[in-house]
Amino acid sequence: MQIHEHFVTNLKKIQLRNPGLIKGPFGIGAMIAFTPFDGDPKKVSEFSHTLFDAGVIAFIAGTKPTRIRFLVPAGVVTTQDIDKVCDIIEQTLKK
């Protein structure tokens, strides 16, 4: 739950700094998701590819809305890893 809470807190901070770019976060435990760009499937797909190019593995989930989903490897991930991923998410959102 500590990993979940840390990820959720970071995503909420991103949401506050960038109103309207993401909704959420959603999920429980190590399964965390958020909705960027109002869930537009094309934009979310492009966003996930850009995240991958930046070194972040994320999945696309759903169609109305389309979301970005993470299946966090809770046994090995650190809060510093989550911080770095969230930095990349925010930088990518602003592109």
Secondary structure, DSSP 8 states (H G I E B T S, - for coil): -HHHHHHHHHHHHHHHHSTTTEEEEEEETTEEEEEEGGG-HHHHHHHHHHHHHTT---EEE-STT-EEEEE--TTT--HHHHHHHHHHHHHHHT-
